[in-house]
Protein backbone atom coordinates (compact mmCIF):
# COMPACT_ATOMS: atom_id res chain seq x y z
CA UNK A 1 0.00 0.00 0.00
CA UNK A 2 1.41 3.44 -0.89
CA UNK A 3 2.34 5.85 1.89
CA UNK A 4 -0.63 7.99 2.92
CA UNK A 5 -0.55 11.71 2.19
CA UNK A 6 -1.95 14.31 4.58
CA UNK A 7 -2.38 18.01 3.83
CA UNK A 8 -2.54 20.29 6.88
CA UNK A 9 -4.36 23.54 6.06
CA UNK A 10 -4.24 26.18 8.79
CA UNK A 11 -3.18 29.84 8.73
CA UNK A 12 -1.63 29.59 12.21
CA UNK A 13 1.97 28.32 12.01
CA UNK A 14 1.89 27.15 15.65
CA UNK A 15 -1.19 25.01 14.98
CA UNK A 16 0.48 23.50 11.92
CA UNK A 17 3.62 22.63 13.92
CA UNK A 18 1.48 21.07 16.68
CA UNK A 19 -0.49 18.94 14.21
CA UNK A 20 2.74 17.84 12.51
CA UNK A 21 4.20 16.86 15.89
CA UNK A 22 1.03 14.94 16.83
CA UNK A 23 1.18 13.03 13.52
CA UNK A 24 4.85 12.15 13.93
CA UNK A 25 4.05 8.50 14.69
CA UNK A 26 1.70 8.11 11.72
CA UNK A 27 3.37 6.66 8.60
CA UNK A 28 2.51 9.44 6.16
CA UNK A 29 3.85 12.21 3.98
CA UNK A 30 2.74 15.70 5.06
CA UNK A 31 2.28 18.91 3.07
CA UNK A 32 1.15 22.26 4.45
CA UNK A 33 -1.00 25.16 3.20
CA UNK A 34 -1.63 28.44 5.02
CA UNK A 35 -4.73 29.84 3.29
CA UNK A 36 -7.74 28.63 1.33
CA UNK A 37 -6.41 29.25 -2.16
CA UNK A 38 -3.08 27.61 -1.36
CA UNK A 39 -5.00 24.64 0.05
CA UNK A 40 -6.83 24.12 -3.26
CA UNK A 41 -3.56 24.43 -5.22
CA UNK A 42 -1.70 22.05 -2.88
CA UNK A 43 -4.58 19.55 -2.97
CA UNK A 44 -4.40 19.43 -6.77
CA UNK A 45 -0.60 19.12 -6.79
CA UNK A 46 -0.04 16.84 -3.74
CA UNK A 47 -3.20 14.71 -4.12
CA UNK A 48 -3.64 13.97 -0.41
CA UNK A 49 -5.65 11.11 1.04
CA UNK A 50 -6.72 13.33 3.95
CA UNK A 51 -6.89 17.06 4.61
CA UNK A 52 -6.85 18.49 8.12
CA UNK A 53 -8.72 21.69 7.34
CA UNK A 54 -9.12 24.77 9.52
CA UNK A 55 -12.34 26.70 8.92
CA UNK A 56 -11.20 30.26 9.62
CA UNK A 57 -8.51 30.92 7.00
CA UNK A 58 -7.73 33.89 4.75
CA UNK A 59 -8.63 34.07 1.03
CA UNK A 60 -11.14 31.17 1.20
CA UNK A 61 -12.71 29.70 4.33
CA UNK A 62 -12.46 26.02 5.13
CA UNK A 63 -16.16 25.75 4.28
CA UNK A 64 -15.48 27.11 0.77
CA UNK A 65 -12.41 24.91 0.30
CA UNK A 66 -14.30 21.80 1.39
CA UNK A 67 -17.28 22.53 -0.85
CA UNK A 68 -14.99 23.19 -3.84
CA UNK A 69 -13.04 19.96 -3.33
CA UNK A 70 -16.15 17.83 -2.85
CA UNK A 71 -17.63 19.21 -6.10
CA UNK A 72 -14.45 18.40 -8.06
CA UNK A 73 -14.61 14.88 -9.58
CA UNK A 74 -10.80 14.60 -9.24
CA UNK A 75 -10.79 15.53 -5.54
CA UNK A 76 -14.13 14.48 -4.07
CA UNK A 77 -12.71 11.21 -2.73
CA UNK A 78 -10.25 13.06 -0.46
CA UNK A 79 -11.21 12.69 3.20
CA UNK A 80 -11.64 16.02 4.99
CA UNK A 81 -11.33 16.40 8.75
CA UNK A 82 -12.33 19.91 9.86
CA UNK A 83 -10.10 20.99 12.75
CA UNK A 84 -11.32 24.27 14.19
CA UNK A 85 -11.92 26.43 17.23
CA UNK A 86 -15.51 26.91 16.07
CA UNK A 87 -17.74 24.46 17.87
CA UNK A 88 -21.27 25.81 17.65
CA UNK A 89 -23.91 23.44 16.28
CA UNK A 90 -24.39 25.77 13.29
CA UNK A 91 -20.69 25.51 12.43
CA UNK A 92 -20.85 21.72 12.51
CA UNK A 93 -23.95 21.79 10.30
CA UNK A 94 -22.20 24.11 7.81
CA UNK A 95 -19.14 21.82 7.77
CA UNK A 96 -21.29 18.76 7.09
CA UNK A 97 -23.25 20.66 4.41
CA UNK A 98 -19.95 21.59 2.77
CA UNK A 99 -19.07 17.89 2.61
CA UNK A 100 -16.56 17.32 5.41
CA UNK A 101 -16.12 13.74 6.54
CA UNK A 102 -15.46 14.45 10.23
CA UNK A 103 -15.12 17.36 12.64
CA UNK A 104 -12.65 17.93 15.49
CA UNK A 105 -12.67 20.94 17.84
CA UNK A 106 -9.59 22.76 19.09
CA UNK A 107 -7.77 22.42 21.36
CA UNK A 108 -7.00 19.10 19.73
CA UNK A 109 -6.37 16.03 21.87
CA UNK A 110 -3.40 14.13 20.42
CA UNK A 111 -4.85 10.64 20.94
CA UNK A 112 -8.22 11.60 19.46
CA UNK A 113 -6.55 13.22 16.43
CA UNK A 114 -4.26 10.27 15.74
CA UNK A 115 -7.07 7.71 16.06
CA UNK A 116 -9.38 9.69 13.77
CA UNK A 117 -6.61 10.18 11.21
CA UNK A 118 -5.72 6.47 11.26
CA UNK A 119 -9.38 5.46 10.89
CA UNK A 120 -10.01 7.95 8.08
CA UNK A 121 -6.92 6.78 6.20
CA UNK A 122 -8.01 3.14 6.54
CA UNK A 123 -11.45 4.05 5.22
CA UNK A 124 -9.90 6.00 2.35
CA UNK A 125 -7.72 3.05 1.32
CA UNK A 126 -10.58 0.56 1.62
CA UNK A 127 -12.71 2.83 -0.58
CA UNK A 128 -9.87 3.06 -3.14
CA UNK A 129 -9.48 -0.72 -3.20
CA UNK A 130 -13.23 -1.22 -3.63
CA UNK A 131 -13.24 1.21 -6.57
CA UNK A 132 -10.27 -0.58 -8.19
CA UNK A 133 -12.07 -3.93 -7.82
CA UNK A 134 -15.27 -2.46 -9.27
CA UNK A 135 -13.38 -1.13 -12.32
CA UNK A 136 -11.62 -4.48 -12.77
CA UNK A 137 -14.91 -6.40 -12.65
CA UNK A 138 -16.49 -3.96 -15.12
CA UNK A 139 -13.57 -4.38 -17.52
CA UNK A 140 -13.76 -8.17 -17.24
CA UNK A 141 -17.48 -8.11 -17.93
CA UNK A 142 -16.91 -5.86 -20.95
CA UNK A 143 -14.21 -8.14 -22.33
CA UNK A 144 -16.36 -11.25 -22.04
CA UNK A 145 -19.49 -9.66 -23.46
CA UNK A 146 -20.12 -10.45 -27.17
CA UNK A 147 -19.12 -7.61 -29.51
CA UNK A 148 -22.71 -6.92 -30.61
CA UNK A 149 -23.73 -6.26 -26.97
CA UNK A 150 -20.83 -3.88 -26.25
CA UNK A 151 -21.99 -1.38 -28.87
NUBA-643306 format. One line per 8 residues: number of its first residue (from 1); their letters; for each residue x, y, z of C-alpha. Coordinates in Angstrom, 3 decimals. Each point is the difference from the previous one (the first is absolute). Example, Ala and Ser with C-alpha at 12.3 -4.5 7.8 and 13.67 -1.06 7.14 Angstrom:
1 = as = 12.300/-4.500/7.800; 1.370/3.440/-0.660
***
This chain:
1 = xxxxxxxx = 0.000/0.000/0.000; 1.414/3.443/-0.886; 0.927/2.408/2.773; -2.969/2.142/1.036; 0.074/3.720/-0.729; -1.398/2.599/2.391; -0.430/3.695/-0.753; -0.158/2.285/3.049
9 = xxxxxxxx = -1.818/3.249/-0.820; 0.114/2.643/2.732; 1.062/3.655/-0.068; 1.547/-0.250/3.485; 3.601/-1.270/-0.195; -0.076/-1.171/3.633; -3.084/-2.140/-0.671; 1.678/-1.503/-3.061
17 = xxxxxxxx = 3.133/-0.876/2.001; -2.135/-1.556/2.760; -1.974/-2.135/-2.464; 3.229/-1.103/-1.699; 1.459/-0.973/3.374; -3.170/-1.925/0.939; 0.158/-1.908/-3.302; 3.670/-0.877/0.407
25 = xxxxxxxx = -0.801/-3.656/0.761; -2.352/-0.389/-2.977; 1.665/-1.446/-3.112; -0.852/2.774/-2.447; 1.336/2.780/-2.173; -1.105/3.489/1.079; -0.463/3.203/-1.990; -1.134/3.352/1.373
33 = xxxxxxxx = -2.153/2.896/-1.243; -0.624/3.290/1.819; -3.099/1.397/-1.733; -3.008/-1.209/-1.957; 1.324/0.622/-3.495; 3.333/-1.641/0.808; -1.924/-2.974/1.406; -1.822/-0.516/-3.309
41 = xxxxxxxx = 3.260/0.301/-1.964; 1.868/-2.379/2.339; -2.883/-2.495/-0.085; 0.182/-0.118/-3.807; 3.801/-0.317/-0.013; 0.559/-2.274/3.052; -3.159/-2.128/-0.388; -0.441/-0.747/3.713
49 = xxxxxxxx = -2.010/-2.853/1.448; -1.071/2.211/2.911; -0.173/3.738/0.662; 0.039/1.431/3.512; -1.870/3.199/-0.782; -0.399/3.075/2.177; -3.221/1.929/-0.599; 1.139/3.558/0.699
57 = xxxxxxxx = 2.693/0.669/-2.621; 0.777/2.969/-2.251; -0.896/0.177/-3.716; -2.508/-2.900/0.176; -1.573/-1.466/3.124; 0.248/-3.685/0.805; -3.700/-0.270/-0.856; 0.683/1.360/-3.507
65 = xxxxxxxx = 3.067/-2.200/-0.472; -1.888/-3.113/1.093; -2.974/0.730/-2.246; 2.281/0.667/-2.990; 1.953/-3.229/0.519; -3.114/-2.135/0.472; -1.471/1.385/-3.247; 3.175/-0.814/-1.960
73 = xxxxxxxx = -0.154/-3.520/-1.522; 3.802/-0.278/0.346; 0.017/0.932/3.698; -3.347/-1.051/1.469; 1.424/-3.277/1.340; 2.460/1.858/2.264; -0.963/-0.377/3.663; -0.427/3.332/1.791
81 = xxxxxxxx = 0.313/0.385/3.766; -0.999/3.501/1.100; 2.226/1.088/2.892; -1.226/3.274/1.438; -0.593/2.160/3.045; -3.591/0.483/-1.158; -2.234/-2.450/1.802; -3.523/1.348/-0.224
89 = xxxxxxxx = -2.639/-2.363/-1.372; -0.490/2.325/-2.988; 3.706/-0.258/-0.863; -0.162/-3.794/0.083; -3.100/0.067/-2.212; 1.752/2.324/-2.485; 3.062/-2.292/-0.046; -2.158/-3.055/-0.678
97 = xxxxxxxx = -1.957/1.895/-2.678; 3.306/0.936/-1.645; 0.879/-3.704/-0.157; 2.503/-0.564/2.804; 0.448/-3.590/1.130; 0.659/0.720/3.683; 0.334/2.903/2.414; 2.468/0.570/2.847
105 = xxxxxxxx = -0.014/3.009/2.354; 3.077/1.828/1.250; 1.818/-0.347/2.270; 0.775/-3.323/-1.630; 0.625/-3.062/2.138; 2.970/-1.906/-1.445; -1.446/-3.491/0.515; -3.365/0.967/-1.481
113 = xxxxxxxx = 1.664/1.622/-3.032; 2.295/-2.958/-0.683; -2.817/-2.560/0.317; -2.304/1.981/-2.293; 2.769/0.490/-2.554; 0.893/-3.705/0.048; -3.661/-1.013/-0.374; -0.634/2.495/-2.804
121 = xxxxxxxx = 3.094/-1.178/-1.878; -1.097/-3.636/0.338; -3.436/0.910/-1.319; 1.553/1.952/-2.877; 2.175/-2.952/-1.026; -2.860/-2.494/0.296; -2.130/2.269/-2.194; 2.838/0.235/-2.564
129 = xxxxxxxx = 0.390/-3.783/-0.056; -3.744/-0.493/-0.433; -0.014/2.428/-2.942; 2.970/-1.789/-1.615; -1.801/-3.356/0.363; -3.195/1.474/-1.444; 1.883/1.331/-3.049; 1.761/-3.355/-0.454
137 = xxxxxxxx = -3.292/-1.918/0.117; -1.573/2.436/-2.463; 2.923/-0.415/-2.402; -0.193/-3.793/0.281; -3.720/0.061/-0.691; 0.566/2.251/-3.022; 2.698/-2.281/-1.375; -2.150/-3.112/0.288
145 = xxxxxxx = -3.130/1.594/-1.426; -0.628/-0.795/-3.709; 1.005/2.842/-2.340; -3.591/0.690/-1.101; -1.022/0.658/3.645; 2.895/2.382/0.717; -1.155/2.503/-2.616
***
